[in-house]
C-alpha cells in the first residue's frame, strides 16, 4: 500500500495500530486466561502431589511396621523350630523308654506265667496229697 494522502495514511495507521493493539490485547487476555487456567491446574497437581507424598509416607510407615512384625514373627518361628526339635528329641527318648518298658513288661508277664504254672502244680500236688486216703486197718501180720 502506498498512500499519498497524509490524512488517509493516518486513518489506516490508526486502524492498523488499533488492530494490532486489539490483537495484542486479545492475545494477552487469552494468554492471561490460559495462565490462570494453567495456574489452577498446577495448584491442583501440587495438591495431588502432596496427597501422594502423604500416602507414600503412610505406606513407608506401614512398611516399617510390617518389617518389624515380620522380624518378630521370624524370631518366633526360629524359637518354635528350636522347641519343635527339642520336642522331637524328647519324643525319641520317650519312645526308647517306652520300648524298654514294654520289653520289661513282657519279661514280667513271662515270669508271671512260669510262677503261675508252678503255683498251679503245687496246688495239684496239695490237692492230691489231701485226697489220698491211707488205709490203716490191721494187717494179718499184726495179729
Helices and strands as residue ranges (DSSP letters): H 6-131, G 140-142
